Amino acid sequence: MKNIDSIPKATIERLPLYYRCLDKLLTFENIEVISSKELGGRLGIPSTQVRKDLSYYGEFGRRGVGYDVHDLKKSIGKILGVNKTWPAVLIGAGNLGRALVNYEGFEKMGLKITNVLDVDLDKIGNRIGPITVESMKDLDKVVEEGNINLGIITVPASAAQEVADKLVRAGIKAIWNFAPTRIVVPDEIVVRNEDLAVGIVSLIYHLSWQDKLDA
């Protein structure tokens, strides 16, 4: 496998697509072998790109035969790290936070939200599924005792940076930020921003232009 710094970001972001597709093939279609053309066709990705993406991580499949679906899924899962469970602490027990906690698909991808914290006294002590909401005052203890490296932010924009700072001080190494603002963290901290408003506006933009073209 090549040095991770030499692997294109686009390739890394396609790996979960391959993994999910392979999982569906095994779960719902009972397909045991697939070619790069067939795999790419299901995802709208050229077969040459599929082969190139996988080549960064080693040799998979056999020419003229294709990929063993179970083995390829297992290999990509190991590359992604979803072959083990990664605990996460979620900050913000609002509607979005509750929705993320209740989403069952995360565990299939190796993510398990183990703790939910908030500063609102009306929310602390309430339950979201099997999880009892705890106080932000317990953040350091929760991260240390749970050996947690991933933090999820679902607080308002005005509080996001303060929460990010606290997560970093507590020892969190990666942050999934759903707050509608960019956060500033040290270079060694990995951040993934999910700005839902930007996604919605992008969709509306395309719909708006389609309406104009149709008119």
Secondary structure, 3 states (H helix, E strand, C coil): CCCHHHCCHHHHHHHHHHHHHHHHHHHHHCCCEECHHHHHHHHCCCHHHHHHHHHCCCCCCECCCEEEHHHHHHHHHHHHCCCCCEEEEEECCCHHHHHHHHCCHHHHCCEEEEEEEECCCCCCCCEECCEECEEHHHHHHHHHHHCCCEEEECCCHHHHHHHHHHHHHHCCCEEEECCCCCCCCCCCCEEEECCHHHHHHHHHHHHHHHHHHHC
